[in-house]
Amino acid sequence: MRFSHDRLAIKVLRSKLFIWSTIPVLVLGTIILVYFLSIRDFSVFPNDQIFDYTFYSDSTAGGDSKILKKVITDSLIRLDFQISNKINAPYAGLNVGPKNSKSINLGHYNQLIIRLKGYEINGVGIALVTRNSLKKVEFKSQDILFYHIFKISSGINTYKISTDKFEVPDWWGENNRIEDASTIKPDLKNLETINVSSAFTNNTGKTQSFEIYSLAFSRNNKPLIYLIIALEFLFILLVFVALYIIEKMREKKQTITITYKAIENRTTESSKSDFIDFINSNFQNSELTLDLVSGETGVSQRRITNDIQNQFSCNFKSYINRLRITESKRLLLDKELNIGEIAFKVGFNNQSHFNRVFKSELQISPTEYRDKHKL
């Protein structure tokens, strides 16, 4: 039984329908992956051809934190500042925006990468300001602010932040009378501003600072890769199962019920009453032809051909070969007979022809079949 299932599975996997059904899906998945993998990182710093870099503090919010030093070179942005406790959430930071006050389309990206180092600070906050593209939601502001705070380690480190981690702060949602503002996700197709500022920072009386070495948007394709692989696997599995079931039903329909006597040393007498019985009793005769069956049974060759086709979905020669292969499977269990002897006993003129027909029917050679069914 297991051999039958394995044979049928191999037959489905080798079928043209399975191959031509799955190849387009695999090709399409590959094209999609190649497209997204080819998207290069988009540099925000250094990139002074597109962006302006300015510094700010909490003075506009009523604070008196001080910017002590600011440096911008081709490879470094440094901000030295001193935090004040005059307001509850003091801050100082860097503002990055497209030149000419235009928004920029970064919709293909889903990750922000920043390489930085902090002095006397525990964390950094990054804000993404996008144009309001939610037509169903009316805000007081024409923009939407998304914010994410993360802790930093000592030394120079690279931090990768998924854009899914950026959320609308509660205070912004309240100011703009937005319920469930945390469910709104950044639309990088209309990015207007990027802010990098101090976070988790108290007034220590010391000079605090951070240095930014690079800032860029990138695309993390791992989720997409996993999704495409899962979808392709599911599709291929469904195609395989569907074709397996169809092939199983087809084979069941084409199964031949053989009513014949096992081969003996004496010649079996021919029956002229029914041509199927005659074939089943004489299939081991290598000279058995359509003309011979017609002459011995009195049934026309056309009727024999049509009846076999209608009843077993195969032609005259295939029907006889199936009988011979079925009998050969029984004889292969007899270890006293060699393959050549079996071939001649079931009606084949030579062993090579027998081997070809056997493998065509069962996708396995007679020798392999015998080995699989050893006691």
C-alpha positions in Angstrom: 0.0 0.0 0.0 2.8 2.4 0.9 4.5 1.5 -2.4 1.4 2.4 -4.3 1.1 5.8 -2.5 4.8 6.5 -3.2 4.4 5.6 -6.8 1.4 7.8 -7.2 3.1 10.7 -5.5 6.1 10.5 -7.8 3.8 10.3 -10.8 2.0 13.6 -9.7 5.3 15.4 -9.0 6.6 14.4 -12.5 3.4 15.4 -14.2 3.4 18.3 -16.6 0.3 19.8 -15.0 2.0 19.9 -11.6 5.2 21.4 -13.0 3.4 24.0 -15.2 1.1 24.9 -12.3 3.8 25.6 -9.8 6.6 27.1 -11.9 4.7 30.4 -12.5 4.1 30.8 -8.8 7.8 30.2 -8.0 8.8 32.6 -10.7 6.4 35.3 -9.5 7.6 34.9 -5.9 11.2 35.2 -7.1 10.5 38.3 -9.1 8.8 40.0 -6.1 11.7 39.1 -3.8 14.3 40.3 -6.3 12.4 43.6 -6.7 12.3 44.3 -3.0 15.8 43.0 -2.3 17.1 45.4 -4.9 15.8 48.5 -3.0 18.8 50.2 -1.6 19.0 52.0 1.7 18.0 55.7 1.6 20.5 57.9 3.4 19.2 60.8 5.5 22.6 61.6 6.8 24.9 62.3 5.2 22.7 63.7 2.4 22.8 67.4 2.5 21.7 67.6 -1.2 18.2 66.6 -0.1 18.0 67.5 3.6 18.6 70.4 5.9 19.8 69.8 9.4 18.9 72.2 12.2 19.0 72.1 16.0 16.3 73.0 18.6 15.6 73.0 22.3 12.5 73.2 24.6 12.6 77.0 24.7 9.5 77.1 22.5 7.6 74.9 25.1 8.6 77.2 28.0 11.8 75.4 29.0 15.3 76.8 29.3 17.6 73.8 28.2 20.7 75.2 26.5 22.4 74.1 23.3 26.1 74.5 24.1 27.7 73.2 20.9 26.6 72.0 17.5 28.7 70.4 14.8 27.8 69.2 11.3 30.4 67.6 9.0 30.3 65.1 6.2 30.5 62.2 8.6 29.3 63.5 12.0 26.5 65.5 13.6 27.2 66.4 17.2 24.9 68.2 19.7 26.1 69.3 23.2 23.4 70.6 25.5 22.4 71.1 29.1 19.0 70.0 30.3 16.9 72.1 32.5 14.1 71.0 34.9 11.9 74.0 34.3 9.4 71.9 32.4 8.3 68.3 33.0 9.8 66.8 29.8 12.9 68.9 28.8 14.6 68.2 25.5 17.1 69.2 22.9 17.6 67.7 19.5 18.1 67.6 15.8 15.6 68.4 13.1 16.0 66.9 9.6 13.7 68.0 6.8 13.6 67.9 3.0 14.8 71.2 1.4 12.2 73.5 0.0 9.7 72.3 2.6 8.6 69.4 0.4 7.6 66.0 1.7 9.5 62.9 0.5 8.2 59.5 -0.5 9.8 56.7 1.4 6.9 54.3 1.2 9.0 51.3 0.2 10.9 51.3 3.5 9.9 49.8 6.8 13.0 50.3 9.0 15.1 53.2 10.3 18.8 52.6 11.0 20.7 55.1 13.1 24.4 54.8 14.2 25.1 57.0 17.2 26.9 57.5 20.5 25.6 59.3 23.6 27.3 61.0 26.5 25.6 61.2 29.9 22.2 60.3 28.3 20.2 57.0 28.7 18.1 57.1 25.6 17.1 58.8 22.4 13.7 59.7 21.0 12.9 59.8 17.3 9.9 61.5 15.8 8.6 61.0 12.3 6.2 63.8 11.1 4.1 62.9 8.0 1.4 64.7 6.1 -2.1 63.7 7.1 -3.2 61.3 4.3 -6.2 59.9 6.3 -9.0 61.6 4.5 -11.7 60.2 6.8 -10.0 61.7 9.8 -9.8 65.5 10.3 -7.1 66.7 12.6 -6.4 70.2 13.9 -3.0 69.8 12.4 -2.2 69.0 8.8 0.5 66.7 10.0 0.7 63.5 12.1 3.5 63.0 14.6 4.8 59.5 15.4 7.3 58.9 18.2 9.5 56.1 19.4 11.9 56.1 22.4 14.7 53.6 22.8 17.5 53.1 25.3 21.1 53.3 24.1 24.3 51.5 25.2 27.7 53.0 25.8 29.9 53.5 22.9 29.1 53.7 19.2 26.2 51.4 18.2 23.9 50.8 15.3 20.1 50.7 16.1 17.6 49.2 13.7 14.0 50.4 14.4 11.0 49.0 12.6 8.6 51.7 11.5 5.8 49.7 13.1 7.2 50.7 16.5 6.4 54.4 15.9 3.1 55.4 17.4 1.1 58.6 17.8 1.9 59.9 21.4 -1.1 60.2 23.7 -0.6 63.9 24.2 -0.7 64.5 20.4 -3.8 62.5 20.1 -5.5 64.4 22.9 -4.5 67.8 21.5 -6.0 66.8 18.1 -9.1 65.1 19.6 -8.2 61.7 18.1 -9.5 58.5 19.7 -7.4 55.4 19.4 -4.6 57.4 17.9 -2.2 54.5 18.7 -3.8 52.4 15.9 -2.6 54.9 13.2 0.6 53.8 11.5 3.2 56.0 9.8 2.7 56.8 6.1 6.2 57.2 4.8 4.9 58.2 1.4 4.5 61.7 2.8 7.4 62.1 5.2 8.1 65.7 6.2 10.4 65.8 9.2 12.6 63.6 11.3 13.5 64.6 14.8 16.2 63.1 17.0 16.2 64.2 20.6 17.3 63.4 24.1 15.1 61.0 26.2 15.2 59.6 29.7 17.4 62.6 30.5 17.5 64.5 33.8 19.4 67.6 34.8 22.8 66.3 36.0 24.5 69.6 35.8 26.9 68.0 33.3 27.2 68.6 29.6 25.2 66.0 27.7 25.5 65.2 24.0 24.9 62.7 21.2 26.8 62.1 18.0 25.1 60.8 14.9 27.3 59.0 12.3 24.6 57.9 9.9 20.9 57.9 9.6 19.0 56.0 6.9 15.8 54.2 5.9 16.1 50.6 4.8 13.9 47.7 3.9 13.7 44.6 6.2 12.6 41.8 3.8 12.6 38.9 6.3 8.9 39.1 6.9 8.2 39.2 3.1 10.5 36.3 2.5 8.8 34.2 5.1 5.4 35.1 3.8 6.2 34.3 0.1 7.8 31.0 1.1 4.8 30.1 3.2 2.3 31.1 0.4 4.3 29.2 -2.2 4.5 26.1 -0.1 0.8 26.3 0.7 -0.1 26.7 -3.0 2.2 23.9 -4.1 0.8 21.6 -1.4 -2.8 22.4 -2.5 -1.9 21.7 -6.1 -0.2 18.4 -5.2 -3.1 17.3 -3.0 -5.7 18.2 -5.7 -3.8 16.4 -8.5 -3.1 13.4 -6.2 -6.8 13.0 -5.5 -7.7 13.4 -9.2 -5.0 10.8 -10.2 -6.2 8.5 -7.4 -9.8 8.7 -8.7 -8.7 8.2 -12.2 -6.6 5.1 -11.4 -9.5 3.7 -9.4 -11.8 4.2 -12.4 -9.3 2.5 -14.6 -8.6 -0.4 -12.3 -9.0 -3.6 -14.1 -10.7 -6.5 -12.3 -8.8 -9.5 -13.6 -10.5 -12.9 -13.6 -7.9 -15.2 -14.9 -6.2 -18.4 -13.8 -2.6 -18.2 -12.6 -0.1 -19.4 -15.1 0.4 -23.1 -15.1 2.6 -25.5 -17.1 -0.4 -26.6 -19.2 -2.1 -24.6 -21.8 -5.3 -22.9 -20.8 -8.3 -23.7 -23.0 -9.8 -20.7 -24.8 -13.3 -19.6 -24.2 -15.3 -18.3 -27.2 -18.2 -17.1 -25.2 -16.8 -13.7 -24.1 -13.8 -11.9 -25.5 -12.8 -10.4 -22.1 -12.7 -13.8 -20.6 -10.8 -15.0 -23.6 -8.2 -12.2 -23.2 -7.9 -12.8 -19.4 -7.3 -16.5 -20.0 -4.8 -16.0 -22.8 -2.9 -12.8 -22.1 0.3 -14.9 -21.5 0.3 -15.8 -25.2 2.9 -13.5 -26.7 1.1 -13.9 -30.1 -2.2 -12.6 -28.7 -3.5 -10.0 -31.1 -6.7 -8.1 -31.8 -7.2 -10.2 -34.9 -6.7 -13.4 -33.0 -9.2 -12.4 -30.3 -11.8 -11.4 -32.8 -11.4 -14.6 -34.8 -11.6 -16.9 -31.7 -14.5 -15.1 -30.1 -16.5 -14.0 -33.1 -16.6 -10.4 -31.9 -15.7 -7.6 -34.3 -12.4 -5.8 -33.8 -14.2 -2.5 -33.5 -16.5 -3.7 -30.7 -13.5 -5.2 -28.8 -11.6 -1.9 -29.1 -14.6 0.3 -28.2 -15.6 -1.9 -25.2 -12.2 -2.0 -23.7 -11.8 1.8 -24.2 -15.2 2.5 -22.6 -14.8 0.0 -19.7 -11.1 0.4 -18.8 -10.1 3.8 -20.5 -7.2 2.2 -22.4 -6.5 0.5 -25.7 -6.3 -3.2 -26.5 -2.5 -3.4 -26.1 -2.5 -1.4 -22.8 -5.2 -3.7 -21.4 -3.1 -6.8 -22.1 0.0 -5.2 -20.7 -1.8 -4.4 -17.5 -2.8 -8.0 -17.2 0.7 -9.2 -17.8 2.2 -6.7 -15.3 -0.4 -7.6 -12.7 0.5 -11.3 -13.0 4.2 -10.5 -13.1 3.9 -8.7 -9.7 2.6 -12.0 -8.3 5.3 -14.0 -9.9 8.0 -11.6 -8.6 7.3 -12.8 -5.1 8.4 -16.3 -6.2 12.2 -16.2 -5.6 12.7 -19.3 -7.8 12.0 -17.5 -11.0 14.3 -15.0 -12.5 13.2 -11.8 -14.2 13.7 -13.2 -17.7 11.6 -16.3 -16.9 8.8 -14.2 -15.5 8.8 -11.9 -18.6 8.3 -14.9 -20.9 5.7 -16.5 -18.7 3.4 -13.5 -18.7 3.7 -13.0 -22.5 6.6 -10.7 -23.3 9.0 -11.7 -26.1 12.0 -10.3 -24.3 13.1 -9.1 -20.9 14.0 -5.5 -22.1 10.5 -4.9 -23.3 9.1 -6.3 -20.1 11.3 -4.0 -18.0 10.2 -0.9 -20.0 6.5 -1.7 -19.7 6.8 -2.6 -16.0 8.6 0.6 -15.1 6.2 2.7 -17.2 3.2 1.3 -15.3 4.7 1.3 -11.8 7.6 3.9 -12.0 9.9 1.2 -10.6 11.8 -1.7 -12.2 10.9 -5.4 -11.6 14.1 -5.9 -9.6 13.3 -2.9 -7.3 9.8 -4.2 -6.9 11.0 -7.6 -5.8 13.5 -6.0 -3.4 10.8 -3.8 -1.9 8.5 -6.9 -1.2 11.1 -9.2 0.3 9.7 -11.1 3.3 
